[in-house]
Amino acid sequence: MRQNITPNITTLPNGLRVATQAMPSSQTVAVGIWCGVGARHEPARIGGISHFLEHLLFKGTKTRSARRISEEVEGVGGDLNAYTAEERTCFYAAASSDHLARVTEVLSDMYCNSRIDPKEVERERGVIVEEIEMIRDESAQHVQELLTAETWKGSSLSRPITGTKKSLSAISRQDLMSHLRGNYHAGHTIVTAAGAVDHEEFVKLVSSGFLKKLPGNSTDTSRSSVSAPPRQAAPRLVIESRENQQTQIALSFRGVGSHDPKRYAVSLLHVILGGNMSSRLFQELRERRGLCYSIGTSLSTHSDCGAFEIALGLDGKNVVKALKLILSECARIAGKAPSIAELRRACDYSIGTSRMALERAATQNYRLGTSLLNYGKVVSPESVYDRLAKVSPAEIQAVAQKILQNRTLCLAMVGQGPGKEELLSIIRSS
């Protein structure tokens, strides 16, 4: 029997929202602090500042050293981490439910009392440069950065989340403090917990850690106005030649945003085309042709825009053949709706994998934070499942026709393979 326990949400006097999802069978708890600012909101001069600040919040507070922050959570078998995305920054921890108070207090101390020590600023600047180099050396990651830059050319979305060496060198401690004061306030922040958690108890813990320390809504914000670039009128390519054993290819078509009603159909299109081993692209390129070890699609979704992406690695001599097959599969689903049976399998896969994931406290915690940031409310999984089940084959074909247009295609390639003109010729003739 499925448990359908409604999440609880409380807004504190300073405007901070606190949300919990109880999971009675869980013995662990996941806690998250979500700030509604990310790489997309940054001025170009200081690109990467959100990610830089994310690193620095682990480097010590007025009462805790960086080592003590780690030890207090890891010392009880817990996990402590963070990430920066285009439209949010998240700090999170998970541990046995016995240690809820400890991990909540550590996270609140990091978020509200970070010292941003000048020596740590310079030390971590070097660490992030090494992170940038690591990504560049890893072709599968680097090709994704090249694709992102080309897909969102002319927009802040095109810039790497880590920033660049140039933008990192321009970020001063004063910039970091301004970014902290302008964004890390109650109006931009949500605190969540999922697992073995009692809502009222958690609200008390959060109130103790955040209410007096975290300022309320602020009119001083460093977030820049953002907008998605217009759809392109012709395909765009970026190629970086490398003497790799394998060539990495990534393609994108302009997709839909998180508020677009077509997002449910796009999600199922992703599953049908490249979301798992049963998908059309995997079956055609891996199983039937043996051209690659893996190929898959993914969705990059933002508040007002998105991208439908395809990625694979293969021998450079097979790039032309693979690209033709990919474009052929895209054209096939745009030209003919999937069968009811194929759509049902995709729907069942989406719902089934979601149900399994939501048995984990960390996934429920992620759902709370992202849903509140995106929609201002917690969207129930069942309502999403119900909408997925109502998508028709005709809707799949319609979104394929809208999205999978070669004139909106961007392609990035790292490794050995054909030149730009040959690839453009294939795209234009497909």
SULCOR-V983092 format. One record per residue. RES is the residue in three letters. OMEGA is omega in degrees with one decimal (999 if undefined). NEAR is the number of other ideal C-beta (glycine too) atoms within 8 Angstrom. D_CENTER is the distance of its C-alpha to the mean C-alpha in Angstrom with 2 decimals. Layout:
BEGIN
res: <RES	RES>
omega: <OMEGA	OMEGA>
near: <NEAR	NEAR>
d_center: <D_CENTER	D_CENTER>
END
This chain:
BEGIN
res: <MET	ARG	GLN	ASN	ILE	THR	PRO	ASN	ILE	THR	THR	LEU	PRO	ASN	GLY	LEU	ARG	VAL	ALA	THR	GLN	ALA	MET	PRO	SER	SER	GLN	THR	VAL	ALA	VAL	GLY	ILE	TRP	CYS	GLY	VAL	GLY	ALA	ARG	HIS	GLU	PRO	ALA	ARG	ILE	GLY	GLY	ILE	SER	HIS	PHE	LEU	GLU	HIS	LEU	LEU	PHE	LYS	GLY	THR	LYS	THR	ARG	SER	ALA	ARG	ARG	ILE	SER	GLU	GLU	VAL	GLU	GLY	VAL	GLY	GLY	ASP	LEU	ASN	ALA	TYR	THR	ALA	GLU	GLU	ARG	THR	CYS	PHE	TYR	ALA	ALA	ALA	SER	SER	ASP	HIS	LEU	ALA	ARG	VAL	THR	GLU	VAL	LEU	SER	ASP	MET	TYR	CYS	ASN	SER	ARG	ILE	ASP	PRO	LYS	GLU	VAL	GLU	ARG	GLU	ARG	GLY	VAL	ILE	VAL	GLU	GLU	ILE	GLU	MET	ILE	ARG	ASP	GLU	SER	ALA	GLN	HIS	VAL	GLN	GLU	LEU	LEU	THR	ALA	GLU	THR	TRP	LYS	GLY	SER	SER	LEU	SER	ARG	PRO	ILE	THR	GLY	THR	LYS	LYS	SER	LEU	SER	ALA	ILE	SER	ARG	GLN	ASP	LEU	MET	SER	HIS	LEU	ARG	GLY	ASN	TYR	HIS	ALA	GLY	HIS	THR	ILE	VAL	THR	ALA	ALA	GLY	ALA	VAL	ASP	HIS	GLU	GLU	PHE	VAL	LYS	LEU	VAL	SER	SER	GLY	PHE	LEU	LYS	LYS	LEU	PRO	GLY	ASN	SER	THR	ASP	THR	SER	ARG	SER	SER	VAL	SER	ALA	PRO	PRO	ARG	GLN	ALA	ALA	PRO	ARG	LEU	VAL	ILE	GLU	SER	ARG	GLU	ASN	GLN	GLN	THR	GLN	ILE	ALA	LEU	SER	PHE	ARG	GLY	VAL	GLY	SER	HIS	ASP	PRO	LYS	ARG	TYR	ALA	VAL	SER	LEU	LEU	HIS	VAL	ILE	LEU	GLY	GLY	ASN	MET	SER	SER	ARG	LEU	PHE	GLN	GLU	LEU	ARG	GLU	ARG	ARG	GLY	LEU	CYS	TYR	SER	ILE	GLY	THR	SER	LEU	SER	THR	HIS	SER	ASP	CYS	GLY	ALA	PHE	GLU	ILE	ALA	LEU	GLY	LEU	ASP	GLY	LYS	ASN	VAL	VAL	LYS	ALA	LEU	LYS	LEU	ILE	LEU	SER	GLU	CYS	ALA	ARG	ILE	ALA	GLY	LYS	ALA	PRO	SER	ILE	ALA	GLU	LEU	ARG	ARG	ALA	CYS	ASP	TYR	SER	ILE	GLY	THR	SER	ARG	MET	ALA	LEU	GLU	ARG	ALA	ALA	THR	GLN	ASN	TYR	ARG	LEU	GLY	THR	SER	LEU	LEU	ASN	TYR	GLY	LYS	VAL	VAL	SER	PRO	GLU	SER	VAL	TYR	ASP	ARG	LEU	ALA	LYS	VAL	SER	PRO	ALA	GLU	ILE	GLN	ALA	VAL	ALA	GLN	LYS	ILE	LEU	GLN	ASN	ARG	THR	LEU	CYS	LEU	ALA	MET	VAL	GLY	GLN	GLY	PRO	GLY	LYS	GLU	GLU	LEU	LEU	SER	ILE	ILE	ARG	SER	SER>
omega: <-178.6	174.6	-179.4	-176.4	-177.2	176.0	177.7	-179.5	176.3	174.5	-179.1	-177.7	179.2	178.2	179.9	177.3	-179.9	-177.2	177.2	172.7	179.4	176.2	-170.3	-178.1	-176.1	173.5	-179.8	178.1	175.6	-177.7	179.3	169.9	-173.7	176.4	-176.1	174.9	-179.8	-173.7	-178.0	-174.0	-172.8	169.4	-176.0	-176.1	-177.0	177.2	-177.8	-174.6	178.5	178.2	177.5	-179.7	176.0	178.5	-171.3	179.8	175.7	-168.5	172.8	176.3	179.5	-176.0	-176.9	170.9	177.1	-179.6	-178.3	177.1	-180.0	-175.3	-176.5	178.4	-179.3	-179.1	175.5	177.8	-178.4	-179.9	-178.7	-177.6	179.4	172.7	175.5	177.1	-177.3	-173.5	178.9	170.9	-176.1	172.6	-173.2	178.3	176.5	-178.7	171.4	-176.6	177.2	-173.4	179.2	-177.7	-178.5	-175.7	177.5	-179.0	178.2	179.7	-179.4	178.0	177.3	-172.9	-173.5	-170.0	-178.7	-176.7	-173.6	-177.9	-178.1	178.6	178.2	177.2	-178.1	179.2	-176.1	174.3	177.6	178.6	-178.2	173.9	177.0	176.6	178.1	179.8	179.0	178.5	-179.4	-179.6	179.8	-170.7	-178.6	176.0	-177.3	-179.5	177.3	176.6	176.8	179.7	179.1	180.0	-179.1	-178.8	-174.3	-179.2	-179.5	-178.8	176.5	177.0	-177.2	-175.1	-179.0	-179.7	-180.0	-170.1	176.6	176.9	-178.9	-177.8	177.3	-178.5	-178.5	-176.0	179.0	175.3	178.1	175.7	-179.2	179.5	178.2	178.5	178.4	-178.2	-175.7	-173.6	-175.6	176.5	-171.9	-178.8	179.2	-167.4	173.7	176.3	-174.8	172.7	178.5	-179.4	179.8	-175.0	172.9	-172.1	-176.0	177.2	-178.7	177.5	177.9	178.3	-179.6	178.7	179.9	-175.7	-170.3	-166.8	-178.3	-174.4	-174.8	-179.8	178.4	-178.9	-177.3	174.8	178.5	-179.8	179.6	-178.0	176.8	172.9	-175.6	175.5	177.7	177.9	178.0	177.6	-179.3	-177.5	-178.0	179.7	179.5	-176.9	170.9	-175.5	174.8	-177.1	177.5	177.2	-180.0	172.9	-176.8	176.1	178.8	179.0	173.6	-179.5	174.6	168.7	178.2	-176.5	-177.5	179.2	-174.5	178.6	-177.4	-180.0	179.0	-174.2	179.4	177.6	178.6	178.4	179.3	173.4	177.4	-180.0	-178.2	-173.8	-175.4	-173.0	-179.8	-176.9	176.3	-172.8	-176.7	-177.7	179.7	-179.1	-176.2	-173.8	-179.1	-170.7	-176.3	-172.6	-178.8	-175.9	-175.2	175.6	179.5	173.5	-178.9	175.4	175.7	179.7	172.8	-170.1	177.0	-173.3	-174.6	-177.1	178.9	178.6	175.5	-169.1	177.2	-178.8	177.2	172.7	-175.8	174.7	-176.9	-178.6	-179.5	-176.3	-177.5	-179.8	-178.4	-179.4	178.0	179.6	178.1	-179.0	177.2	178.2	176.9	179.8	-177.8	-178.5	173.8	-177.8	-178.2	-179.2	176.3	176.9	176.9	-179.2	179.8	178.3	179.1	177.9	179.6	179.2	179.4	177.6	-178.6	-178.8	-178.7	179.5	177.3	179.6	179.8	-179.8	-176.7	170.5	179.2	-179.3	-178.5	179.4	176.7	178.2	176.9	180.0	179.6	-174.7	-177.1	-180.0	179.0	178.1	-176.1	-169.2	-177.6	178.1	176.6	-179.7	-177.4	176.9	-177.5	178.1	175.9	179.7	179.9	-179.8	176.7	-177.3	-178.3	179.0	-178.4	174.2	179.6	177.7	177.5	179.7	-178.4	179.9	175.5	178.7	-178.6	-171.8	-170.0	179.3	-175.4	-180.0	177.2	-177.1	167.5	-179.4	174.2	-179.9	175.6	-178.8	-178.9	179.8	-178.3	179.7	-175.3	-176.6	178.1	178.5	177.1	178.5	177.7	-178.1	-177.5	-177.3	-177.4	999>
near: <2	3	6	6	8	4	9	8	9	9	7	14	4	10	10	14	12	14	16	14	16	12	11	7	4	10	6	11	16	14	15	15	13	15	11	11	13	13	15	10	13	14	7	8	6	13	13	18	13	15	14	15	13	12	11	13	11	9	12	10	10	5	5	11	6	10	6	8	16	10	8	11	15	10	6	11	6	12	8	12	7	10	7	12	10	9	11	14	15	13	13	14	14	14	16	10	12	6	10	16	7	11	16	14	11	14	15	13	13	13	14	10	10	12	9	13	8	7	6	13	12	8	8	12	12	8	9	15	10	8	9	14	8	8	12	7	7	8	13	9	8	14	15	11	10	13	16	12	12	15	12	13	9	5	10	12	14	11	14	13	12	10	16	11	7	6	14	14	7	9	13	6	8	6	11	15	9	9	14	11	10	11	14	9	13	13	8	10	16	15	14	15	16	16	17	12	14	7	10	6	9	14	11	8	12	15	9	8	13	17	12	4	8	14	6	9	7	10	4	5	8	11	9	8	4	10	6	11	8	4	5	10	4	5	13	10	12	12	11	9	5	8	3	10	2	9	14	15	16	14	13	14	13	12	12	11	12	10	8	9	4	10	13	12	12	16	11	15	14	13	12	14	14	11	11	8	5	7	14	11	14	15	11	11	14	13	7	7	9	5	11	11	5	8	11	13	13	7	12	10	9	13	8	7	11	15	12	15	13	14	15	12	12	13	7	9	5	10	14	11	9	14	13	10	12	12	12	9	12	11	10	9	16	9	6	6	7	11	7	6	6	9	15	8	9	13	12	8	12	12	11	8	8	11	9	7	8	10	6	7	14	10	10	14	18	9	13	17	15	10	11	16	10	9	8	4	6	11	8	7	10	7	8	11	10	8	9	13	8	7	12	7	10	7	10	17	14	9	13	12	9	8	14	11	9	9	8	11	12	15	16	16	16	13	12	8	11	6	6	7	6	9	16	10	8	12	13	8	5	9>
d_center: <31.65	28.21	27.72	26.36	26.21	25.11	22.78	24.59	23.64	25.84	25.84	27.70	30.35	28.24	25.57	23.09	21.61	21.79	20.57	21.46	21.39	24.47	24.59	28.34	28.26	25.80	27.22	24.09	21.93	18.37	18.04	15.24	15.60	13.13	13.87	13.08	13.01	10.73	11.44	12.23	15.04	16.82	20.15	20.46	23.09	20.90	17.58	15.55	17.28	14.42	13.39	17.17	17.80	15.26	17.39	20.58	20.21	20.86	24.03	26.48	27.70	31.25	32.08	29.74	29.37	26.21	27.93	28.86	25.34	24.28	27.57	27.60	24.55	24.95	28.69	28.39	26.16	22.94	19.55	18.12	14.89	12.19	9.00	8.31	5.62	7.43	8.79	8.90	10.10	10.76	13.82	14.74	17.71	19.31	23.03	26.12	26.85	29.95	27.90	25.90	27.94	27.47	23.68	23.46	26.02	24.42	21.05	23.06	25.21	22.39	20.86	24.27	26.57	24.96	27.72	25.84	28.82	29.82	30.41	26.94	25.50	27.38	26.73	22.93	23.04	24.50	22.00	19.09	21.33	21.62	17.86	17.86	20.81	19.34	16.43	19.15	21.39	19.00	19.43	16.67	14.09	16.32	16.67	12.99	13.43	16.66	15.30	12.73	15.75	17.98	15.95	15.56	18.84	20.50	17.48	15.63	12.43	14.40	14.60	12.87	10.84	13.65	16.26	19.34	22.54	24.27	21.98	21.77	25.55	25.89	24.04	26.79	26.94	27.99	24.86	22.81	25.10	24.90	21.11	21.42	24.21	22.79	19.46	19.78	22.15	22.50	21.65	18.03	17.68	17.23	18.38	17.81	19.43	19.69	22.32	25.90	25.86	28.41	27.16	30.19	30.22	26.61	27.32	30.27	28.28	25.72	28.65	30.38	27.53	26.09	28.73	31.05	28.70	25.90	27.23	26.97	25.57	26.11	27.12	26.40	22.84	21.54	18.86	19.87	20.15	17.57	18.02	16.80	19.30	21.79	21.67	23.40	26.84	26.95	24.91	23.66	23.59	22.94	24.64	24.96	27.84	27.78	30.22	27.74	28.79	25.99	24.58	20.87	20.08	16.98	17.54	15.84	17.37	16.53	15.01	14.72	12.93	12.07	15.75	17.41	19.81	19.38	15.86	17.60	19.64	16.84	15.07	18.46	19.13	16.16	17.76	21.20	20.54	18.39	16.49	18.97	22.31	24.24	22.48	24.61	23.12	23.21	26.71	28.00	26.78	26.65	29.22	31.76	31.60	30.40	28.64	25.56	24.39	21.05	19.46	16.60	14.55	10.90	9.42	7.25	7.86	8.81	11.79	14.46	13.40	11.42	12.15	13.53	13.41	15.92	16.30	19.33	21.67	25.42	28.82	29.24	32.38	30.49	28.01	30.28	30.93	27.28	26.27	29.19	28.25	24.62	25.92	28.66	26.37	24.38	27.77	29.09	26.62	26.99	30.74	31.15	29.40	28.42	30.94	30.73	30.59	27.63	25.70	26.73	25.48	22.02	22.04	23.42	20.85	17.92	19.79	21.04	17.86	16.40	19.68	19.69	16.26	17.35	20.37	18.39	18.33	14.95	13.39	15.64	14.69	10.95	12.37	14.67	12.50	9.86	12.91	15.09	12.96	12.43	15.93	18.07	18.93	17.91	17.88	19.79	18.71	22.22	21.93	18.93	20.99	23.99	22.39	21.14	24.70	26.19	24.56	27.46	27.95	28.94	25.62	23.82	26.28	25.95	22.20	22.75	25.50	23.46	20.36	21.85	24.22	25.13	25.74	22.06	21.13	19.68	20.32	19.74	21.93	22.59	25.86	29.14	29.77	31.27	31.36	29.64	32.63	32.90	29.28	29.66	32.82	31.18	28.46	31.13	33.48	31.12>
END
